[in-house]
Amino acid sequence: TKALKNRPSWALTKEQNEARASAEEDELLDFAMSLDYQRFIDDLDIRDALEFVKKRVTELDGETAKIEEEEEKKEKEIKQAERAERAAEVAVDRAEVAGEQNQVVHDGKAKVAIPRSPEVTTPGRDEAQHALDTHKGLKQVH
């Protein structure tokens, strides 16, 4: 049989190829049956590698959670800025309708001063003023 192992498959008869394949299958089954899995699991290198992988997975989970929190925070900030911008636009529109919009030139840039008016409710005016104060780019537009 050792002579069969060294010969290429094409040089063997069909029966010899089948016998060699059967012998290889038996060898593989014997190896699998006699394999001591616990010995490999107990091996320090393997245990260290598994520990490293578990630790890295935990780190990645933490990083993912942090990124998701940051994304949620940014989304909230964007929504808040959009609400403030809409409130500012509404307040400016109300002031224009009431005919009480004043242009004030300051530092070479036109800025809108929104006076208190019965048409502009206090909460709407306050939101608009807050939006204009916190988002400097809005002042240049409105």
A tleap script that builds the chain and sets N, CA, C and O, in Angstrom:
source leaprc.protein.ff14SB
mol = sequence {
  NTHR LYS ALA LEU LYS ASN ARG PRO SER TRP
  ALA LEU THR LYS GLU GLN ASN GLU ALA ARG
  ALA SER ALA GLU GLU ASP GLU LEU LEU ASP
  PHE ALA MET SER LEU ASP TYR GLN ARG PHE
  ILE ASP ASP LEU ASP ILE ARG ASP ALA LEU
  GLU PHE VAL LYS LYS ARG VAL THR GLU LEU
  ASP GLY GLU THR ALA LYS ILE GLU GLU GLU
  GLU GLU LYS LYS GLU LYS GLU ILE LYS GLN
  ALA GLU ARG ALA GLU ARG ALA ALA GLU VAL
  ALA VAL ASP ARG ALA GLU VAL ALA GLY GLU
  GLN ASN GLN VAL VAL HIE ASP GLY LYS ALA
  LYS VAL ALA ILE PRO ARG SER PRO GLU VAL
  THR THR PRO GLY ARG ASP GLU ALA GLN HIE
  ALA LEU ASP THR HIE LYS GLY LEU LYS GLN
  VAL CHIE
}
set mol.1.N position { 0.813 -1.205 0.000 }
set mol.1.CA position { 0.000 0.000 0.000 }
set mol.1.C position { 0.852 1.263 0.000 }
set mol.1.O position { 0.411 2.306 -0.483 }
set mol.2.N position { 2.077 1.180 0.540 }
set mol.2.CA position { 2.958 2.335 0.527 }
set mol.2.C position { 3.314 2.693 -0.911 }
set mol.2.O position { 3.445 3.870 -1.248 }
set mol.3.N position { 3.468 1.690 -1.747 }
set mol.3.CA position { 3.764 1.934 -3.151 }
set mol.3.C position { 2.590 2.636 -3.822 }
set mol.3.O position { 2.791 3.443 -4.730 }
set mol.4.N position { 1.360 2.337 -3.385 }
set mol.4.CA position { 0.179 2.987 -3.960 }
set mol.4.C position { 0.128 4.470 -3.575 }
set mol.4.O position { -0.303 5.302 -4.373 }
set mol.5.N position { 0.566 4.798 -2.360 }
set mol.5.CA position { 0.520 6.187 -1.897 }
set mol.5.C position { 1.426 7.088 -2.733 }
set mol.5.O position { 1.098 8.250 -2.975 }
set mol.6.N position { 2.552 6.560 -3.169 }
set mol.6.CA position { 3.527 7.360 -3.885 }
set mol.6.C position { 3.222 7.495 -5.369 }
set mol.6.O position { 3.782 8.362 -6.040 }
set mol.7.N position { 2.357 6.663 -5.878 }
set mol.7.CA position { 2.056 6.690 -7.309 }
set mol.7.C position { 0.925 7.680 -7.584 }
set mol.7.O position { 0.016 7.804 -6.764 }
set mol.8.N position { 0.957 8.389 -8.721 }
set mol.8.CA position { -0.135 9.298 -9.060 }
set mol.8.C position { -1.415 8.524 -9.369 }
set mol.8.O position { -1.370 7.353 -9.746 }
set mol.9.N position { -2.549 9.188 -9.204 }
set mol.9.CA position { -3.860 8.530 -9.390 }
set mol.9.C position { -4.033 7.993 -10.804 }
set mol.9.O position { -4.626 6.930 -10.984 }
set mol.10.N position { -3.541 8.685 -11.786 }
set mol.10.CA position { -3.727 8.247 -13.158 }
set mol.10.C position { -2.958 6.955 -13.459 }
set mol.10.O position { -3.255 6.251 -14.425 }
set mol.11.N position { -1.961 6.657 -12.611 }
set mol.11.CA position { -1.150 5.456 -12.840 }
set mol.11.C position { -1.741 4.238 -12.145 }
set mol.11.O position { -1.168 3.151 -12.226 }
set mol.12.N position { -2.872 4.391 -11.465 }
set mol.12.CA position { -3.492 3.288 -10.735 }
set mol.12.C position { -4.750 2.826 -11.445 }
set mol.12.O position { -5.343 3.553 -12.241 }
set mol.13.N position { -5.135 1.616 -11.141 }
set mol.13.CA position { -6.395 1.100 -11.675 }
set mol.13.C position { -7.536 1.691 -10.857 }
set mol.13.O position { -7.316 2.310 -9.816 }
set mol.14.N position { -8.740 1.494 -11.336 }
set mol.14.CA position { -9.921 2.016 -10.636 }
set mol.14.C position { -10.005 1.427 -9.238 }
set mol.14.O position { -10.300 2.146 -8.283 }
set mol.15.N position { -9.754 0.146 -9.105 }
set mol.15.CA position { -9.811 -0.527 -7.794 }
set mol.15.C position { -8.730 0.005 -6.854 }
set mol.15.O position { -8.975 0.198 -5.663 }
set mol.16.N position { -7.539 0.241 -7.393 }
set mol.16.CA position { -6.443 0.765 -6.576 }
set mol.16.C position { -6.766 2.193 -6.097 }
set mol.16.O position { -6.491 2.536 -4.947 }
set mol.17.N position { -7.352 3.030 -6.981 }
set mol.17.CA position { -7.750 4.377 -6.597 }
set mol.17.C position { -8.808 4.342 -5.498 }
set mol.17.O position { -8.757 5.125 -4.548 }
set mol.18.N position { -9.779 3.414 -5.638 }
set mol.18.CA position { -10.826 3.293 -4.621 }
set mol.18.C position { -10.242 2.821 -3.290 }
set mol.18.O position { -10.645 3.290 -2.226 }
set mol.19.N position { -9.283 1.883 -3.359 }
set mol.19.CA position { -8.649 1.383 -2.136 }
set mol.19.C position { -7.855 2.496 -1.466 }
set mol.19.O position { -7.879 2.623 -0.242 }
set mol.20.N position { -7.159 3.298 -2.249 }
set mol.20.CA position { -6.386 4.400 -1.674 }
set mol.20.C position { -7.324 5.439 -1.042 }
set mol.20.O position { -7.055 5.929 0.054 }
set mol.21.N position { -8.414 5.771 -1.724 }
set mol.21.CA position { -9.374 6.735 -1.191 }
set mol.21.C position { -9.987 6.217 0.099 }
set mol.21.O position { -10.174 6.976 1.049 }
set mol.22.N position { -10.296 4.945 0.137 }
set mol.22.CA position { -10.872 4.337 1.343 }
set mol.22.C position { -9.866 4.363 2.493 }
set mol.22.O position { -10.238 4.615 3.639 }
set mol.23.N position { -8.616 4.108 2.196 }
set mol.23.CA position { -7.576 4.132 3.225 }
set mol.23.C position { -7.397 5.557 3.757 }
set mol.23.O position { -7.218 5.751 4.959 }
set mol.24.N position { -7.444 6.549 2.869 }
set mol.24.CA position { -7.319 7.942 3.302 }
set mol.24.C position { -8.509 8.353 4.171 }
set mol.24.O position { -8.344 9.066 5.161 }
set mol.25.N position { -9.708 7.899 3.799 }
set mol.25.CA position { -10.895 8.192 4.600 }
set mol.25.C position { -10.768 7.567 5.991 }
set mol.25.O position { -11.081 8.201 6.998 }
set mol.26.N position { -10.305 6.315 6.032 }
set mol.26.CA position { -10.127 5.647 7.326 }
set mol.26.C position { -9.114 6.378 8.189 }
set mol.26.O position { -9.304 6.522 9.396 }
set mol.27.N position { -8.027 6.841 7.560 }
set mol.27.CA position { -7.002 7.602 8.292 }
set mol.27.C position { -7.586 8.885 8.875 }
set mol.27.O position { -7.341 9.224 10.032 }
set mol.28.N position { -8.358 9.587 8.060 }
set mol.28.CA position { -8.966 10.838 8.506 }
set mol.28.C position { -9.967 10.590 9.640 }
set mol.28.O position { -10.002 11.347 10.610 }
set mol.29.N position { -10.763 9.554 9.526 }
set mol.29.CA position { -11.716 9.218 10.585 }
set mol.29.C position { -10.999 8.848 11.877 }
set mol.29.O position { -11.414 9.260 12.960 }
set mol.30.N position { -9.927 8.074 11.767 }
set mol.30.CA position { -9.145 7.717 12.957 }
set mol.30.C position { -8.580 8.954 13.634 }
set mol.30.O position { -8.597 9.064 14.860 }
set mol.31.N position { -8.079 9.888 12.827 }
set mol.31.CA position { -7.535 11.115 13.386 }
set mol.31.C position { -8.623 11.903 14.121 }
set mol.31.O position { -8.418 12.373 15.241 }
set mol.32.N position { -9.774 12.038 13.475 }
set mol.32.CA position { -10.870 12.810 14.081 }
set mol.32.C position { -11.363 12.140 15.362 }
set mol.32.O position { -11.662 12.823 16.341 }
set mol.33.N position { -11.447 10.838 15.363 }
set mol.33.CA position { -11.944 10.113 16.545 }
set mol.33.C position { -10.949 10.195 17.711 }
set mol.33.O position { -11.352 10.207 18.874 }
set mol.34.N position { -9.689 10.249 17.402 }
set mol.34.CA position { -8.693 10.261 18.473 }
set mol.34.C position { -8.256 11.670 18.870 }
set mol.34.O position { -7.433 11.840 19.769 }
set mol.35.N position { -8.810 12.676 18.197 }
set mol.35.CA position { -8.426 14.049 18.477 }
set mol.35.C position { -8.907 14.462 19.870 }
set mol.35.O position { -10.070 14.265 20.220 }
set mol.36.N position { -8.014 15.025 20.640 }
set mol.36.CA position { -8.331 15.482 21.994 }
set mol.36.C position { -8.617 16.989 21.939 }
set mol.36.O position { -7.711 17.813 22.065 }
set mol.37.N position { -9.891 17.325 21.748 }
set mol.37.CA position { -10.277 18.735 21.612 }
set mol.37.C position { -9.917 19.537 22.859 }
set mol.37.O position { -9.469 20.680 22.758 }
set mol.38.N position { -10.107 18.959 23.998 }
set mol.38.CA position { -9.850 19.662 25.255 }
set mol.38.C position { -8.397 20.118 25.342 }
set mol.38.O position { -8.104 21.196 25.860 }
set mol.39.N position { -7.494 19.285 24.830 }
set mol.39.CA position { -6.079 19.641 24.856 }
set mol.39.C position { -5.834 20.928 24.064 }
set mol.39.O position { -5.046 21.780 24.474 }
set mol.40.N position { -6.519 21.057 22.925 }
set mol.40.CA position { -6.337 22.259 22.117 }
set mol.40.C position { -6.994 23.469 22.769 }
set mol.40.O position { -6.459 24.576 22.706 }
set mol.41.N position { -8.132 23.266 23.385 }
set mol.41.CA position { -8.810 24.368 24.053 }
set mol.41.C position { -7.989 24.840 25.243 }
set mol.41.O position { -7.951 26.034 25.541 }
set mol.42.N position { -7.337 23.914 25.917 }
set mol.42.CA position { -6.543 24.263 27.072 }
set mol.42.C position { -5.200 24.896 26.694 }
set mol.42.O position { -4.521 25.477 27.540 }
set mol.43.N position { -4.837 24.782 25.461 }
set mol.43.CA position { -3.569 25.343 24.999 }
set mol.43.C position { -3.577 26.856 25.249 }
set mol.43.O position { -4.522 27.544 24.863 }
set mol.44.N position { -2.536 27.365 25.888 }
set mol.44.CA position { -2.462 28.778 26.261 }
set mol.44.C position { -2.556 29.721 25.066 }
set mol.44.O position { -3.229 30.749 25.135 }
set mol.45.N position { -1.893 29.377 23.989 }
set mol.45.CA position { -1.924 30.253 22.820 }
set mol.45.C position { -3.345 30.404 22.288 }
set mol.45.O position { -3.785 31.505 21.955 }
set mol.46.N position { -4.039 29.302 22.217 }
set mol.46.CA position { -5.408 29.347 21.716 }
set mol.46.C position { -6.295 30.108 22.693 }
set mol.46.O position { -7.131 30.909 22.275 }
set mol.47.N position { -6.123 29.869 23.965 }
set mol.47.CA position { -6.917 30.560 24.965 }
set mol.47.C position { -6.650 32.075 24.912 }
set mol.47.O position { -7.577 32.879 25.006 }
set mol.48.N position { -5.382 32.446 24.760 }
set mol.48.CA position { -5.040 33.865 24.648 }
set mol.48.C position { -5.669 34.494 23.405 }
set mol.48.O position { -6.178 35.614 23.446 }
set mol.49.N position { -5.622 33.752 22.307 }
set mol.49.CA position { -6.206 34.268 21.072 }
set mol.49.C position { -7.715 34.453 21.230 }
set mol.49.O position { -8.264 35.468 20.800 }
set mol.50.N position { -8.377 33.489 21.838 }
set mol.50.CA position { -9.818 33.611 22.066 }
set mol.50.C position { -10.132 34.786 22.983 }
set mol.50.O position { -11.094 35.519 22.752 }
set mol.51.N position { -9.331 34.964 24.012 }
set mol.51.CA position { -9.531 36.082 24.936 }
set mol.51.C position { -9.353 37.413 24.212 }
set mol.51.O position { -10.124 38.348 24.424 }
set mol.52.N position { -8.341 37.493 23.363 }
set mol.52.CA position { -8.103 38.717 22.593 }
set mol.52.C position { -9.280 39.027 21.687 }
set mol.52.O position { -9.723 40.173 21.604 }
set mol.53.N position { -9.786 38.004 21.008 }
set mol.53.CA position { -10.913 38.198 20.093 }
set mol.53.C position { -12.142 38.668 20.873 }
set mol.53.O position { -12.836 39.588 20.437 }
set mol.54.N position { -12.415 38.047 22.016 }
set mol.54.CA position { -13.568 38.458 22.836 }
set mol.54.C position { -13.415 39.908 23.291 }
set mol.54.O position { -14.375 40.677 23.253 }
set mol.55.N position { -12.211 40.278 23.719 }
set mol.55.CA position { -11.955 41.641 24.180 }
set mol.55.C position { -12.147 42.637 23.037 }
set mol.55.O position { -12.734 43.702 23.228 }
set mol.56.N position { -11.659 42.292 21.870 }
set mol.56.CA position { -11.777 43.184 20.715 }
set mol.56.C position { -13.238 43.356 20.303 }
set mol.56.O position { -13.660 44.457 19.948 }
set mol.57.N position { -14.004 42.280 20.348 }
set mol.57.CA position { -15.429 42.359 20.023 }
set mol.57.C position { -16.131 43.292 21.002 }
set mol.57.O position { -16.974 44.093 20.598 }
set mol.58.N position { -15.794 43.194 22.278 }
set mol.58.CA position { -16.378 44.065 23.300 }
set mol.58.C position { -16.005 45.525 23.031 }
set mol.58.O position { -16.852 46.411 23.143 }
set mol.59.N position { -14.747 45.775 22.679 }
set mol.59.CA position { -14.310 47.139 22.361 }
set mol.59.C position { -15.069 47.698 21.166 }
set mol.59.O position { -15.506 48.849 21.183 }
set mol.60.N position { -15.226 46.878 20.125 }
set mol.60.CA position { -15.935 47.330 18.928 }
set mol.60.C position { -17.402 47.611 19.237 }
set mol.60.O position { -17.978 48.558 18.701 }
set mol.61.N position { -18.011 46.792 20.098 }
set mol.61.CA position { -19.394 47.045 20.506 }
set mol.61.C position { -19.495 48.391 21.214 }
set mol.61.O position { -20.434 49.153 20.981 }
set mol.62.N position { -18.528 48.679 22.077 }
set mol.62.CA position { -18.516 49.954 22.791 }
set mol.62.C position { -18.340 51.129 21.840 }
set mol.62.O position { -19.013 52.151 21.978 }
set mol.63.N position { -17.441 50.987 20.881 }
set mol.63.CA position { -17.215 52.052 19.904 }
set mol.63.C position { -18.460 52.281 19.055 }
set mol.63.O position { -18.810 53.420 18.743 }
set mol.64.N position { -19.118 51.198 18.687 }
set mol.64.CA position { -20.334 51.302 17.892 }
set mol.64.C position { -21.408 52.041 18.673 }
set mol.64.O position { -22.090 52.908 18.126 }
set mol.65.N position { -21.562 51.707 19.943 }
set mol.65.CA position { -22.557 52.384 20.780 }
set mol.65.C position { -22.243 53.875 20.900 }
set mol.65.O position { -23.144 54.712 20.849 }
set mol.66.N position { -20.966 54.198 21.058 }
set mol.66.CA position { -20.559 55.605 21.182 }
set mol.66.C position { -20.860 56.363 19.892 }
set mol.66.O position { -21.356 57.489 19.934 }
set mol.67.N position { -20.565 55.758 18.761 }
set mol.67.CA position { -20.836 56.385 17.469 }
set mol.67.C position { -22.341 56.603 17.290 }
set mol.67.O position { -22.769 57.654 16.813 }
set mol.68.N position { -23.131 55.611 17.673 }
set mol.68.CA position { -24.586 55.744 17.553 }
set mol.68.C position { -25.098 56.869 18.441 }
set mol.68.O position { -25.983 57.620 18.030 }
set mol.69.N position { -24.559 57.001 19.653 }
set mol.69.CA position { -24.955 58.091 20.548 }
set mol.69.C position { -24.617 59.446 19.925 }
set mol.69.O position { -25.429 60.371 19.959 }
set mol.70.N position { -23.418 59.556 19.358 }
set mol.70.CA position { -23.004 60.811 18.733 }
set mol.70.C position { -23.905 61.160 17.550 }
set mol.70.O position { -24.262 62.322 17.354 }
set mol.71.N position { -24.274 60.136 16.756 }
set mol.71.CA position { -25.152 60.373 15.617 }
set mol.71.C position { -26.519 60.858 16.083 }
set mol.71.O position { -27.087 61.777 15.494 }
set mol.72.N position { -27.050 60.244 17.140 }
set mol.72.CA position { -28.339 60.666 17.682 }
set mol.72.C position { -28.262 62.107 18.185 }
set mol.72.O position { -29.189 62.890 17.974 }
set mol.73.N position { -27.160 62.459 18.847 }
set mol.73.CA position { -26.981 63.814 19.362 }
set mol.73.C position { -26.953 64.811 18.203 }
set mol.73.O position { -27.593 65.860 18.268 }
set mol.74.N position { -26.212 64.484 17.146 }
set mol.74.CA position { -26.123 65.371 15.980 }
set mol.74.C position { -27.500 65.529 15.330 }
set mol.74.O position { -27.880 66.630 14.931 }
set mol.75.N position { -28.247 64.420 15.226 }
set mol.75.CA position { -29.577 64.488 14.630 }
set mol.75.C position { -30.490 65.396 15.451 }
set mol.75.O position { -31.256 66.176 14.885 }
set mol.76.N position { -30.415 65.303 16.782 }
set mol.76.CA position { -31.217 66.160 17.649 }
set mol.76.C position { -30.827 67.617 17.457 }
set mol.76.O position { -31.692 68.489 17.385 }
set mol.77.N position { -29.511 67.886 17.372 }
set mol.77.CA position { -29.049 69.257 17.165 }
set mol.77.C position { -29.539 69.806 15.826 }
set mol.77.O position { -29.933 70.968 15.734 }
set mol.78.N position { -29.515 68.977 14.803 }
set mol.78.CA position { -29.984 69.403 13.486 }
set mol.78.C position { -31.474 69.717 13.532 }
set mol.78.O position { -31.918 70.738 13.007 }
set mol.79.N position { -32.246 68.829 14.167 }
set mol.79.CA position { -33.688 69.070 14.276 }
set mol.79.C position { -33.963 70.344 15.060 }
set mol.79.O position { -34.845 71.121 14.694 }
set mol.80.N position { -33.212 70.564 16.137 }
set mol.80.CA position { -33.393 71.762 16.944 }
set mol.80.C position { -33.061 73.007 16.116 }
set mol.80.O position { -33.785 74.001 16.173 }
set mol.81.N position { -31.985 72.957 15.359 }
set mol.81.CA position { -31.609 74.093 14.514 }
set mol.81.C position { -32.659 74.339 13.436 }
set mol.81.O position { -32.964 75.490 13.124 }
set mol.82.N position { -33.219 73.263 12.859 }
set mol.82.CA position { -34.254 73.417 11.845 }
set mol.82.C position { -35.510 74.045 12.446 }
set mol.82.O position { -36.127 74.916 11.832 }
set mol.83.N position { -35.892 73.599 13.662 }
set mol.83.CA position { -37.047 74.188 14.339 }
set mol.83.C position { -36.801 75.666 14.630 }
set mol.83.O position { -37.683 76.503 14.437 }
set mol.84.N position { -35.591 75.978 15.097 }
set mol.84.CA position { -35.260 77.366 15.402 }
set mol.84.C position { -35.282 78.214 14.134 }
set mol.84.O position { -35.749 79.353 14.154 }
set mol.85.N position { -34.785 77.667 13.045 }
set mol.85.CA position { -34.791 78.410 11.786 }
set mol.85.C position { -36.219 78.655 11.310 }
set mol.85.O position { -36.549 79.751 10.858 }
set mol.86.N position { -37.073 77.621 11.414 }
set mol.86.CA position { -38.476 77.799 11.025 }
set mol.86.C position { -39.148 78.850 11.909 }
set mol.86.O position { -39.912 79.683 11.422 }
set mol.87.N position { -38.857 78.804 13.221 }
set mol.87.CA position { -39.440 79.794 14.137 }
set mol.87.C position { -38.965 81.193 13.769 }
set mol.87.O position { -39.747 82.143 13.808 }
set mol.88.N position { -37.699 81.328 13.413 }
set mol.88.CA position { -37.169 82.630 13.019 }
set mol.88.C position { -37.839 83.115 11.743 }
set mol.88.O position { -38.172 84.294 11.626 }
set mol.89.N position { -38.038 82.218 10.789 }
set mol.89.CA position { -38.692 82.597 9.536 }
set mol.89.C position { -40.129 83.035 9.790 }
set mol.89.O position { -40.592 84.018 9.212 }
set mol.90.N position { -40.835 82.307 10.652 }
set mol.90.CA position { -42.213 82.668 10.981 }
set mol.90.C position { -42.247 84.037 11.650 }
set mol.90.O position { -43.086 84.873 11.316 }
set mol.91.N position { -41.340 84.266 12.588 }
set mol.91.CA position { -41.306 85.548 13.286 }
set mol.91.C position { -40.998 86.687 12.320 }
set mol.91.O position { -41.604 87.755 12.406 }
set mol.92.N position { -40.072 86.466 11.415 }
set mol.92.CA position { -39.732 87.494 10.436 }
set mol.92.C position { -40.925 87.738 9.515 }
set mol.92.O position { -41.253 88.885 9.214 }
set mol.93.N position { -41.572 86.665 9.067 }
set mol.93.CA position { -42.746 86.823 8.205 }
set mol.93.C position { -43.842 87.615 8.914 }
set mol.93.O position { -44.464 88.491 8.313 }
set mol.94.N position { -44.076 87.315 10.176 }
set mol.94.CA position { -45.100 88.041 10.948 }
set mol.94.C position { -44.723 89.516 11.089 }
set mol.94.O position { -45.575 90.399 10.983 }
set mol.95.N position { -43.464 89.765 11.324 }
set mol.95.CA position { -43.013 91.148 11.467 }
set mol.95.C position { -43.167 91.895 10.147 }
set mol.95.O position { -43.553 93.064 10.143 }
set mol.96.N position { -42.872 91.239 9.028 }
set mol.96.CA position { -43.021 91.869 7.720 }
set mol.96.C position { -44.480 92.170 7.433 }
set mol.96.O position { -44.815 93.237 6.919 }
set mol.97.N position { -45.348 91.221 7.770 }
set mol.97.CA position { -46.773 91.423 7.543 }
set mol.97.C position { -47.259 92.614 8.358 }
set mol.97.O position { -48.056 93.416 7.871 }
set mol.98.N position { -46.795 92.732 9.573 }
set mol.98.CA position { -47.205 93.842 10.429 }
set mol.98.C position { -46.559 95.151 9.997 }
set mol.98.O position { -46.938 96.212 10.492 }
set mol.99.N position { -45.598 95.100 9.092 }
set mol.99.CA position { -44.955 96.298 8.597 }
set mol.99.C position { -43.993 96.918 9.589 }
set mol.99.O position { -43.718 98.116 9.526 }
set mol.100.N position { -43.485 96.115 10.498 }
set mol.100.CA position { -42.631 96.666 11.539 }
set mol.100.C position { -41.194 96.145 11.462 }
set mol.100.O position { -40.496 96.109 12.476 }
set mol.101.N position { -40.758 95.752 10.305 }
set mol.101.CA position { -39.390 95.263 10.171 }
set mol.101.C position { -38.461 96.441 9.964 }
set mol.101.O position { -38.700 97.266 9.083 }
set mol.102.N position { -37.419 96.535 10.750 }
set mol.102.CA position { -36.455 97.624 10.650 }
set mol.102.C position { -35.118 97.064 10.176 }
set mol.102.O position { -34.691 96.006 10.639 }
set mol.103.N position { -34.458 97.758 9.264 }
set mol.103.CA position { -33.113 97.374 8.834 }
set mol.103.C position { -32.115 98.168 9.656 }
set mol.103.O position { -32.221 99.391 9.749 }
set mol.104.N position { -31.159 97.493 10.244 }
set mol.104.CA position { -30.121 98.147 11.025 }
set mol.104.C position { -28.789 97.726 10.428 }
set mol.104.O position { -28.527 96.533 10.280 }
set mol.105.N position { -27.939 98.698 10.080 }
set mol.105.CA position { -26.635 98.381 9.530 }
set mol.105.C position { -25.642 98.406 10.675 }
set mol.105.O position { -25.518 99.392 11.402 }
set mol.106.N position { -24.931 97.280 10.817 }
set mol.106.CA position { -23.967 97.161 11.903 }
set mol.106.C position { -22.741 96.452 11.367 }
set mol.106.O position { -22.868 95.373 10.788 }
set mol.107.N position { -21.577 97.009 11.536 }
set mol.107.CA position { -20.318 96.446 11.066 }
set mol.107.C position { -20.362 96.145 9.567 }
set mol.107.O position { -19.734 95.187 9.116 }
set mol.108.N position { -21.079 96.930 8.806 }
set mol.108.CA position { -21.106 96.747 7.367 }
set mol.108.C position { -22.000 95.613 6.903 }
set mol.108.O position { -22.057 95.338 5.705 }
set mol.109.N position { -22.696 94.948 7.805 }
set mol.109.CA position { -23.567 93.844 7.425 }
set mol.109.C position { -24.997 94.209 7.803 }
set mol.109.O position { -25.233 94.773 8.871 }
set mol.110.N position { -25.946 93.893 6.937 }
set mol.110.CA position { -27.348 94.183 7.234 }
set mol.110.C position { -27.865 93.129 8.192 }
set mol.110.O position { -27.694 91.932 7.962 }
set mol.111.N position { -28.499 93.575 9.265 }
set mol.111.CA position { -29.097 92.660 10.223 }
set mol.111.C position { -30.533 93.087 10.433 }
set mol.111.O position { -30.864 94.265 10.301 }
set mol.112.N position { -31.368 92.150 10.754 }
set mol.112.CA position { -32.780 92.439 10.940 }
set mol.112.C position { -33.060 92.572 12.423 }
set mol.112.O position { -32.715 91.686 13.205 }
set mol.113.N position { -33.684 93.671 12.814 }
set mol.113.CA position { -34.122 93.849 14.190 }
set mol.113.C position { -35.606 93.582 14.211 }
set mol.113.O position { -36.358 94.238 13.490 }
set mol.114.N position { -36.049 92.637 15.017 }
set mol.114.CA position { -37.464 92.296 15.080 }
set mol.114.C position { -38.044 92.926 16.342 }
set mol.114.O position { -37.777 92.463 17.450 }
set mol.115.N position { -38.826 93.968 16.177 }
set mol.115.CA position { -39.385 94.625 17.357 }
set mol.115.C position { -40.516 93.808 17.958 }
set mol.115.O position { -41.105 92.959 17.290 }
set mol.116.N position { -40.810 94.069 19.216 }
set mol.116.CA position { -41.949 93.410 19.854 }
set mol.116.C position { -43.202 93.988 19.218 }
set mol.116.O position { -43.317 95.200 19.039 }
set mol.117.N position { -44.119 93.132 18.886 }
set mol.117.CA position { -45.324 93.557 18.208 }
set mol.117.C position { -46.460 92.646 18.629 }
set mol.117.O position { -46.205 91.492 18.974 }
set mol.118.N position { -47.681 93.101 18.617 }
set mol.118.CA position { -48.804 92.223 18.953 }
set mol.118.C position { -48.912 91.055 17.983 }
set mol.118.O position { -49.419 89.994 18.348 }
set mol.119.N position { -48.438 91.238 16.742 }
set mol.119.CA position { -48.497 90.165 15.758 }
set mol.119.C position { -47.521 89.036 16.080 }
set mol.119.O position { -47.777 87.883 15.734 }
set mol.120.N position { -46.407 89.353 16.735 }
set mol.120.CA position { -45.390 88.354 17.041 }
set mol.120.C position { -45.557 87.969 18.502 }
set mol.120.O position { -45.327 88.779 19.399 }
set mol.121.N position { -45.958 86.729 18.729 }
set mol.121.CA position { -46.171 86.289 20.112 }
set mol.121.C position { -44.833 86.181 20.822 }
set mol.121.O position { -43.801 85.970 20.183 }
set mol.122.N position { -44.847 86.321 22.107 }
set mol.122.CA position { -43.611 86.283 22.889 }
set mol.122.C position { -42.855 84.976 22.716 }
set mol.122.O position { -41.650 85.007 22.468 }
set mol.123.N position { -43.531 83.798 22.839 }
set mol.123.CA position { -42.751 82.566 22.653 }
set mol.123.C position { -42.136 82.458 21.254 }
set mol.123.O position { -40.989 82.034 21.113 }
set mol.124.N position { -42.896 82.842 20.220 }
set mol.124.CA position { -42.367 82.777 18.855 }
set mol.124.C position { -41.226 83.741 18.667 }
set mol.124.O position { -40.224 83.408 18.035 }
set mol.125.N position { -41.369 84.948 19.215 }
set mol.125.CA position { -40.313 85.935 19.108 }
set mol.125.C position { -39.076 85.468 19.857 }
set mol.125.O position { -37.954 85.606 19.370 }
set mol.126.N position { -39.290 84.912 21.051 }
set mol.126.CA position { -38.156 84.433 21.847 }
set mol.126.C position { -37.414 83.314 21.136 }
set mol.126.O position { -36.184 83.277 21.137 }
set mol.127.N position { -38.169 82.398 20.524 }
set mol.127.CA position { -37.526 81.308 19.777 }
set mol.127.C position { -36.754 81.855 18.589 }
set mol.127.O position { -35.639 81.419 18.301 }
set mol.128.N position { -37.361 82.816 17.904 }
set mol.128.CA position { -36.695 83.400 16.742 }
set mol.128.C position { -35.422 84.114 17.169 }
set mol.128.O position { -34.375 83.966 16.539 }
set mol.129.N position { -35.521 84.896 18.250 }
set mol.129.CA position { -34.342 85.624 18.722 }
set mol.129.C position { -33.250 84.650 19.154 }
set mol.129.O position { -32.067 84.870 18.894 }
set mol.130.N position { -33.670 83.551 19.830 }
set mol.130.CA position { -32.701 82.533 20.254 }
set mol.130.C position { -32.030 81.909 19.028 }
set mol.130.O position { -30.818 81.695 19.013 }
set mol.131.N position { -32.840 81.619 17.996 }
set mol.131.CA position { -32.278 81.032 16.771 }
set mol.131.C position { -31.277 81.986 16.134 }
set mol.131.O position { -30.206 81.568 15.693 }
set mol.132.N position { -31.628 83.266 16.087 }
set mol.132.CA position { -30.718 84.249 15.490 }
set mol.132.C position { -29.450 84.408 16.325 }
set mol.132.O position { -28.361 84.597 15.782 }
set mol.133.N position { -29.597 84.330 17.653 }
set mol.133.CA position { -28.426 84.477 18.520 }
set mol.133.C position { -27.497 83.275 18.454 }
set mol.133.O position { -26.276 83.430 18.484 }
set mol.134.N position { -28.068 82.071 18.365 }
set mol.134.CA position { -27.227 80.869 18.412 }
set mol.134.C position { -26.688 80.458 17.062 }
set mol.134.O position { -25.673 79.765 16.990 }
set mol.135.N position { -27.333 80.860 16.005 }
set mol.135.CA position { -26.899 80.480 14.653 }
set mol.135.C position { -26.553 81.759 13.902 }
set mol.135.O position { -27.418 82.376 13.280 }
set mol.136.N position { -25.317 82.144 13.962 }
set mol.136.CA position { -24.858 83.419 13.427 }
set mol.136.C position { -25.154 83.557 11.927 }
set mol.136.O position { -25.367 84.666 11.438 }
set mol.137.N position { -25.166 82.451 11.210 }
set mol.137.CA position { -25.420 82.513 9.782 }
set mol.137.C position { -26.837 82.964 9.466 }
set mol.137.O position { -27.068 83.535 8.400 }
set mol.138.N position { -27.798 82.723 10.364 }
set mol.138.CA position { -29.165 83.149 10.140 }
set mol.138.C position { -29.296 84.663 10.109 }
set mol.138.O position { -30.105 85.204 9.356 }
set mol.139.N position { -28.506 85.345 10.921 }
set mol.139.CA position { -28.589 86.801 10.979 }
set mol.139.C position { -28.234 87.414 9.627 }
set mol.139.O position { -28.791 88.441 9.242 }
set mol.140.N position { -27.324 86.796 8.923 }
set mol.140.CA position { -26.918 87.332 7.634 }
set mol.140.C position { -28.017 87.101 6.587 }
set mol.140.O position { -28.157 87.887 5.650 }
set mol.141.N position { -28.785 86.037 6.745 }
set mol.141.CA position { -29.833 85.718 5.785 }
set mol.141.C position { -31.103 86.489 6.090 }
set mol.141.O position { -31.781 86.972 5.183 }
set mol.142.N position { -31.431 86.605 7.406 }
set mol.142.CA position { -32.710 87.229 7.794 }
set mol.142.C position { -32.426 88.591 8.362 }
set mol.142.O position { -33.351 89.300 8.756 }
savepdb mol mol.pdb
quit
